[in-house]
Amino acid sequence: MNIKHTLSEKVTEYLLNNEGKAKISSLEIIKDDVFISLLGNNTHGNQYIPDAINKGARYIITDRKLEDNFIFNKILVVDDILTFLLSTAKIKRNIFKGKVIGITGSVGKTTLKENLKYFISQTSTVSVSIKSYNNYLGVLISLININLSSSFAIFEIGTNNFEEIKNLTSIIMPSQAIITNILPTHLENFKNTRNIAIEKSDIFNPEYNPNIELLVLSQNNTDETYISDLALKENISNIITFGKTNNQNYRIEKINKIDDKTFEILIYNNTTTYKFEINKNQLSRINNILISLIIFVYNKLDITTFISSTKNVELVEGRGLERKIFINNKIINFIDETYNASPSTMRMCIDEFSNIKTMKNQKKILILGDMKELGEGALGFHLEILEYIITLDLNNVIVCGELMKSALNKLSKKDLKIELILNEKLIIKYLKNTLNNNDILLIKGSNSSLTNKIGKILLKKGEN
């Protein structure tokens, strides 16, 4: 009997017939999961196999042979893990009969995915990729983990280099594609936004994605218009645009303030005006709901249910989620924007901070970290951000990181209200000495910057 072949078939069949079982972290393993033992930055996952088995893992997949004393009928040794995962993911994609939505764009992919999941789940069944699983490994795991009985499956498709969208799209093959925006991100490799636009356009290229039937895309700059022109040349059957101008298929017609926590949004789509309420007047938030509306209309989902749900959309961790935390035994309102940052999202965040109304004796503090992967123009982008802060005459602004330091050094020190603190311990000390009960703290920066570390420290110290 070929035990290896039989075990391989068993593992594949198990992953195909179940949802959410494939895990790449032993910390996340629960009973009946499948632990994918990968080579990490410092160690190989085989080191954590005993822990995974103790937690109840049904199977282990690894590319390294193990000691003889391990349980042979649980551990599948393959020549190449990614090849095994790709094969399994493609099988599951081929047998999935629901509608597949792919989301790409420079910023906002994860938040839009979570918003779409929330809305669709009110009226149908939906599977989504977890966290920000939008690279090659993440997409394979996400596909393997979908529920085959779902009516919809939503995937993020990310890139920081050429041809990655092509490769991921050819695996996911979404019938409905969304491009949130084209903005200056990952410029270290792409060099300019036109190259980013070309890369993102592969999501609807029929050569890689013969399933494409719907394309939803923003139309707020020349690169996004360029993508629209490419889509027209490919004869995509349904192209729906959204933006600020009257010639878009969907546009924000009007925003009415009802009270401090309620805003009425009017969206017009050439024939119909849709009216709904949100609890935060933020353009990125409105755009996500607008895109979700487009998906609802196109798929003939219940619009009444959608409109009744817009005010209850939750923010996503690290992307504007507001929490009550404890700093030095004081309750602080923490707006967590520490997951990532680009010039456009940084500016929106600063505007949000500027517009926050404070009560008597209530302070607000803004901490900004470096924006990463901006290439040769990185210093210029950081300088523009600091100059913009100066025009708003904001108080209590702290910056950290080497790029922020270099940009700050280029500014005139006269009447400069921006303070540089480069050490997380000193920043925490500053917050302890400065913040009082009910004060507001907003932190924004790239995932690999100091601000992300500070955010995790604050949340770990105590959350209410």
Buried (B, 14 or more C-beta within 10 A) or exposed (E): EEEEEEBBEBBBEBBBEBBBBBBBEBEEBEEEBBBBBBEEEEEBBBEBBEEBBEBEBBBBBBBEEBEEEBEEEBBBBBEEBBEBBBBBBBBBBEEBEBBBBBBBBBBBBBBBBBBBBBBBBBBBEBBBBBEBBBBBBBBBBBBBBBBBEBBBBBBBBBBBEEEBBBBBBBBBBBBBBBBBBBBBBBBBBBEEBEBBBBBBBBBBBEEBBEBBBBBBBBBBBEBBBBBBEBBEEBEBEEBBBBBEEEEBBBBBBEEEEEEEEBBEBBBBBEEEEBEBBBBBBBEBBBBBBBBBBBBBBBBEBEBEBBBEBBBEBEBBBBBBBEBEBBBBEBBBBBBBBBBBBBBBBBBBBBEBBBEEEEEEEBBBBBBBBBBBBBBEBBBEBBBBBBEBBBEEEBEBBBBBBEBBBBBBEEBEEEEBEBBBBEEBEEBBEBBEEBBEEBBBBBBBBBBEBBBBBBBBEBBEEEEE
